[in-house]
Amino acid sequence: MLHFAMDAPPPYGPINEKLPLEIVAGDNAPGVSASPSFERVQVARVAQADMARLAAAQAKARAFKATGRKDGKGSISVTIAGGCRDGAINPGALAVEIFMRSKADEQYFLVSSVNLRKLLSDDAIEKLPLCEPGNG
């Protein structure tokens, strides 16, 4: 889920859009490196059905920025739920990293890195289901 929020005076805000993400085919992510032997890259985007909502929210945010006013603030957050594993889980860090880009022709940049071992119990990690072929 992508949460795009901005607290700004009308007509620019407020904005509070929660946009579902969908996993897209392929793992082409310019700027993101991964070892194919033990790392997996999954590319998610705002669901196609919600692209117009995102574009409208972005247009409001850009219009507010163009005014030069400083009395607004905004945030973008990404929430991950679920997950799967390719096989046995090795000991050590179990990193989940979130990269973003704002334009399709740009490289991705790292916005968050979390070690799941610090958030989940060993039992919860062991219960992660195996990935289905093509869904990893």
N, C-alpha and C positions, 0 to 999 in steps of 0.2 A: 504494500500500500504506500502510495506517495501522498504526503500531506503537505499542501501548499497553502500557507496562511499569510495574510497581511492585514495589519491594523493600520488603516489610513482613513482620512476623512472622505466623505462622499464627494464626488461620484466614484472615487478610486477604490474604496474599500467599504466595509471590511470584505476580505476574501477568506474563505474557509473551505477549500476543496480537498476532499479525500478521494483519491483516484486509484482504482485497482490497477495492479500491474499484471502483465501476462508474460510468461516465458516465451521467447521467440526462438525459432530454429536457428541452429548455428552457434558458434562460439567466437565469431569474429569481433574482437573488442580491442581496437587500436589503443595502445598504451598500457594494456593489461597483460602481464606475462604470467604464465603458469606452467608448472612442470606436468606434462601429460601423465607421468607415472603415479603421481599422488595428489594432484590438484585438479579441480574442475571449475570451469568458467561457465556460468549461466547468464544469459543476457535477458533482462526483463525490460519491458517498456510499458508506458501507460497504455492501457487497453484501447484498442482502436475506437471503440464506441465512446470513449471519454476524451478523445483528442480535442474536440471542439471546446469542451469545458476548460481544459488546460490552456488552450490558445486564448480563450477569453480572459482567464485569470492573468496570464502573462501580459496580455495587452493592457489590462488595468494597471498592473505593476509598472510596466514600462511608461505608461502615460503619467503615473504619479512621479516616477523618477525624473521624467522630463520637466516637471514643474520646478525642480530644484528644492522643493520643500523638504524639511528634515523632521517633520512631526509624525512620521509613520515608521513602522518596523515590520519585518516579515521573517518567515522561517520556512524551511523545506526539511522534511524528515521522511525517512524510508523505514518501513517496518517489514521484517521478514517473519513468516510463520511457516511451520512445516519443515520439510527437508527430507533427505534420504542419503544413503551411503552406497558406495560402489562395492564394498567388501568389508573386511576386517578394519577396525579403526585402530590406528597406531597410537602408542602412548605419546605424550608430548602435546604441544599446542595444537588446537583444533580451530584454526582461524576462519572467520567469515569476514570478508572484506567487501565493502560497497564502493563502487566507482560510479561516477556520474559524468554526463556531458549534457550540454544544453543545445547543441546542434549536431545533426547527423554526420557532418563532415569533420567534426573535431575529435581529438583523442580524449579518452576517459581520464579522469583524475580521481585519486583516492579521497574519499570523504570519511570513511570509518573503517576501523579494523577491530574486531572483537575476538577474544579467545573464548569459545563456547565452554571450555572446561571451567572457566571462572563464573559462568552463568548457570550451567546445568549440572545436575548430579551425574556421577558415573553411570548410575542405573538408567537415567533418562537418555544419555548418549548411547548406551548399549541397545536401547529400544528403538533407535532410529531405524526405520524400515529400509530394506534394500531398494535401490532405485530400479524402476522399470526400464527396460531397454528404450532408449530414445527420450527418456524423461529426466535423466540425471541432472 
